[in-house]
Amino acid sequence: MPIDFRTEGAVAVITLNRPAALNAIDPETDRDLLLAWERYRDDGRLHAAVLRGAGPKAFSAGIDLKRLEEFYQEDRPGGRRERWQRSPGLGGLTRNFDVGKPVIAAIHGYCLGAGLELALACDIRIASPDAVLGLPEVRWGIIPGQGGTQRLPRTIPPGLALEMILTAGTIDAARAHAIGLVNRVVPRRRLEAEAIAMAQRIAELPAEAVRRAREAVRRGLDLPLSDALRLEQDLADPLRGQGPNRDGERFARRRRS
């Protein structure tokens, strides 16, 4: 199976499982990854997820170039564009689909092209020192078309994003951390455990508060500040004036004990 799905308590661990192909995304991986995100979204017992790559060499090297044409086949003129505009994007995360819950990318080795675009669609990114990140599409005569040109300059300064995109260059984990592309760098042997531990910390918190806080940040980034502040209040008000909810009380008791 190109995607492995397992759970650790309230955390889903979703693995790109094509290590011999550097976890490149072929049509089957694309389909099964979307199914995995739908499973995570719809399971009320799961409150955070980790996305990782199998094997020692890569998180994901991007779209499987040997099967690239299968992603873009369309008979009638303009149909391909319409189909991609309606679709949930690559692997379900990059366009028209929101799982509504936190996702942490655990990045090691090659994280290139669509692989980086998947990581950019996650909420938090943790990397190991061997990570190599880049959007090399212009080298192939195309552009990053799964959110790379939009999410990268929303994550790091636009000038740095343009440098990465226009030169088709790569950066290492230390540079990615320095410019804010990844949240932290941890030793390779600890990468998965660190990502799962962070996901578990999130999953222990009141789920509705986590969901609303995430929504406020994500939606607010696309709004003028005045509109974003109104959105924040709309999302915050239902949680106020009622005291700690049951999940909050349980968390507070754990912290005191």
C-alpha positions as CSV (number, residue, x, y, z in Angstrom):
1,M,0.0,0.0,0.0
2,P,1.4,3.4,-0.9
3,I,-0.1,4.9,2.3
4,D,0.2,3.5,5.8
5,F,-2.3,4.7,8.4
6,R,-1.9,3.9,12.1
7,T,-3.0,5.5,15.3
8,E,-1.3,6.2,18.6
9,G,-4.0,7.2,21.0
10,A,-5.7,10.3,19.6
11,V,-3.0,10.8,17.0
12,A,-3.0,9.6,13.4
13,V,0.3,8.7,11.9
14,I,0.1,8.8,8.1
15,T,3.1,7.5,6.1
16,L,4.0,8.0,2.5
17,N,5.1,4.4,1.8
18,R,7.0,4.2,-1.5
19,P,10.6,4.3,-0.2
20,A,12.1,2.7,-3.3
21,A,10.7,5.6,-5.3
22,L,11.7,8.2,-2.6
23,N,8.0,8.4,-1.7
24,A,7.2,10.1,-5.0
25,I,3.5,10.7,-5.5
26,D,1.9,8.6,-8.2
27,P,-1.9,8.5,-8.9
28,E,-2.4,5.6,-6.4
29,T,-0.6,7.5,-3.6
30,D,-2.6,10.6,-4.4
31,R,-5.9,8.7,-4.1
32,D,-5.0,6.8,-1.0
33,L,-3.6,9.9,0.8
34,L,-6.9,11.7,0.2
35,L,-8.7,8.7,1.7
36,A,-6.4,8.8,4.7
37,W,-7.1,12.5,5.3
38,E,-10.9,11.8,5.0
39,R,-10.5,9.0,7.6
40,Y,-8.6,11.4,9.9
41,R,-11.1,14.2,9.4
42,D,-14.2,12.0,10.1
43,D,-12.9,10.1,13.1
44,G,-13.9,12.0,16.2
45,R,-11.4,10.1,18.3
46,L,-8.4,11.6,16.4
47,H,-7.4,15.1,17.2
48,A,-3.9,15.5,15.6
49,A,-1.9,13.9,12.8
50,V,1.7,13.4,11.7
51,L,2.6,13.1,8.0
52,R,5.9,11.3,7.4
53,G,7.8,9.4,4.7
54,A,9.0,5.8,4.9
55,G,12.6,4.8,4.4
56,P,15.9,6.5,5.0
57,K,16.1,8.9,2.1
58,A,13.0,11.0,1.7
59,F,9.9,12.6,3.0
60,S,8.8,12.9,-0.6
61,A,10.7,13.7,-3.8
62,G,7.5,15.1,-5.3
63,I,5.3,13.9,-8.1
64,D,6.4,10.7,-9.8
65,L,7.7,12.1,-13.0
66,K,7.4,8.7,-14.7
67,R,3.7,8.9,-14.4
68,L,3.3,12.7,-14.6
69,E,1.1,12.6,-17.7
70,E,-1.5,10.5,-15.8
71,F,-2.2,13.5,-13.5
72,Y,-2.8,15.9,-16.4
73,Q,-4.7,13.9,-19.0
74,E,-7.8,15.6,-20.2
75,D,-9.5,15.3,-23.5
76,R,-11.4,18.6,-24.0
77,P,-9.7,22.0,-24.0
78,G,-9.8,23.7,-20.7
79,G,-11.1,20.6,-18.9
80,R,-7.9,19.9,-17.1
81,R,-7.8,23.4,-15.6
82,E,-11.5,23.1,-14.4
83,R,-10.8,19.6,-13.0
84,W,-7.8,20.8,-10.9
85,Q,-9.8,23.9,-9.7
86,R,-12.5,21.6,-8.3
87,S,-10.2,18.9,-7.0
88,P,-8.8,18.6,-3.5
89,G,-5.3,19.1,-5.0
90,L,-2.4,16.8,-4.6
91,G,-2.9,14.2,-1.8
92,G,-6.0,16.0,-0.5
93,L,-4.3,18.8,1.3
94,T,-3.1,21.4,-1.2
95,R,-6.4,22.8,-2.5
96,N,-10.2,22.8,-1.8
97,F,-9.9,20.5,1.2
98,D,-9.3,21.2,4.9
99,V,-9.1,18.3,7.5
100,G,-10.1,20.8,10.2
101,K,-7.6,19.4,12.6
102,P,-3.8,20.0,13.1
103,V,-1.3,18.2,10.9
104,I,2.4,18.0,11.6
105,A,4.9,17.2,8.9
106,A,8.0,15.2,10.0
107,I,10.5,15.9,7.2
108,H,13.7,14.0,6.5
109,G,15.8,13.6,3.4
110,Y,14.4,14.9,0.2
111,C,11.4,17.2,0.5
112,L,11.1,18.5,-3.1
113,G,8.5,19.8,-5.4
114,A,5.1,18.4,-4.5
115,G,6.6,16.9,-1.4
116,L,7.4,20.4,-0.1
117,E,4.0,21.6,-1.2
118,L,2.4,18.9,0.9
119,A,4.6,19.9,3.9
120,L,3.6,23.6,3.4
121,A,-0.1,22.6,3.5
122,C,0.6,21.1,7.0
123,D,0.3,23.3,10.1
124,I,3.7,22.6,11.7
125,R,6.9,21.3,10.2
126,I,9.7,19.5,12.1
127,A,12.8,18.4,10.2
128,S,15.9,16.3,10.7
129,P,19.4,17.7,9.8
130,D,19.5,15.7,6.6
131,A,16.4,17.4,5.1
132,V,16.8,19.0,1.7
133,L,14.0,21.3,0.8
134,G,13.2,22.9,-2.5
135,L,10.7,23.7,-5.4
136,P,12.7,22.8,-8.5
137,E,9.8,22.9,-11.0
138,V,11.1,25.7,-13.2
139,R,14.1,23.5,-14.0
140,W,11.6,21.2,-15.8
141,G,9.8,24.1,-17.6
142,I,6.8,24.2,-15.3
143,I,6.0,26.1,-12.0
144,P,5.0,24.8,-8.6
145,G,1.4,24.2,-9.2
146,Q,0.1,22.6,-5.9
147,G,0.3,25.7,-3.7
148,G,4.1,26.3,-3.7
149,T,4.0,29.7,-5.3
150,Q,1.3,30.8,-2.7
151,R,2.1,29.1,0.5
152,L,5.9,29.5,0.5
153,P,5.7,33.3,0.4
154,R,3.1,33.2,3.1
155,T,5.5,31.1,5.3
156,I,8.8,32.8,4.7
157,P,9.7,36.4,3.4
158,P,8.5,36.7,-0.3
159,G,12.0,37.6,-1.5
160,L,13.4,34.3,0.0
161,A,10.5,32.4,-1.5
162,L,11.2,33.9,-4.9
163,E,14.9,33.0,-4.6
164,M,14.0,29.4,-3.9
165,I,11.4,29.2,-6.7
166,L,13.2,31.1,-9.4
167,T,16.6,29.5,-8.9
168,A,15.1,26.0,-8.5
169,G,17.6,25.7,-5.6
170,T,17.5,23.7,-2.4
171,I,18.2,24.6,1.2
172,D,19.2,22.4,4.1
173,A,17.4,22.0,7.4
174,A,19.4,24.6,9.2
175,R,18.6,27.3,6.6
176,A,15.0,26.2,6.6
177,H,14.8,26.7,10.3
178,A,16.6,30.0,10.2
179,I,14.1,31.5,7.7
180,G,11.0,30.0,9.5
181,L,10.2,27.3,6.9
182,V,10.4,24.6,9.6
183,N,9.6,25.0,13.3
184,R,12.5,23.0,14.7
185,V,15.3,20.6,13.7
186,V,15.8,17.4,15.7
187,P,18.1,14.5,15.3
188,R,17.0,12.0,12.7
189,R,16.6,9.2,15.2
190,R,14.2,11.3,17.2
191,L,12.2,12.9,14.4
192,E,9.1,10.6,14.4
193,A,9.0,10.5,18.2
194,E,9.3,14.3,18.5
195,A,6.5,14.8,15.9
196,I,4.2,12.3,17.6
197,A,4.9,13.8,21.0
198,M,4.0,17.3,19.8
199,A,0.8,15.9,18.2
200,Q,-0.1,14.1,21.4
201,R,0.4,17.4,23.4
202,I,-2.1,19.0,21.0
203,A,-4.5,16.1,21.1
204,E,-4.6,16.3,24.9
205,L,-6.0,19.9,24.8
206,P,-9.7,20.8,24.4
207,A,-10.4,19.8,20.9
208,E,-12.9,22.6,20.1
209,A,-10.6,25.3,21.3
210,V,-7.7,23.8,19.2
211,R,-10.0,23.6,16.1
212,R,-11.2,27.2,16.5
213,A,-7.7,28.6,17.2
214,R,-6.4,26.8,14.1
215,E,-9.3,28.1,12.0
216,A,-8.8,31.6,13.2
217,V,-5.1,31.6,12.2
218,R,-5.6,29.9,8.8
219,R,-8.6,32.0,7.7
220,G,-7.3,35.2,9.2
221,L,-4.1,35.1,7.1
222,D,-6.2,35.7,4.0
223,L,-8.1,38.7,5.4
224,P,-7.4,42.3,6.2
225,L,-6.5,42.7,9.9
226,S,-9.9,44.4,10.8
227,D,-11.8,41.5,9.2
228,A,-9.5,39.0,10.8
229,L,-10.1,40.5,14.2
230,R,-13.8,40.1,13.7
231,L,-13.4,36.5,12.6
232,E,-11.3,35.9,15.8
233,Q,-14.2,37.2,18.0
234,D,-16.7,35.2,16.1
235,L,-14.7,32.0,16.8
236,A,-13.8,33.0,20.4
237,D,-17.1,34.1,21.7
238,P,-18.9,30.7,21.8
239,L,-16.1,29.4,24.1
240,R,-16.4,32.3,26.6
241,G,-18.6,32.9,29.6
242,Q,-19.2,29.2,30.2
243,G,-16.1,28.3,32.3
244,P,-13.8,25.5,31.4
245,N,-15.5,22.8,29.4
246,R,-15.1,19.2,30.3
247,D,-12.0,18.7,28.2
248,G,-10.5,21.8,29.7
249,E,-11.2,20.6,33.2
250,R,-9.6,17.3,32.6
251,F,-6.5,19.0,31.1
252,A,-6.3,21.4,34.1
253,R,-6.5,18.5,36.6
254,R,-3.7,16.7,34.7
255,R,-1.5,19.8,34.9
256,R,-2.2,20.2,38.7
257,S,-1.5,16.5,39.5
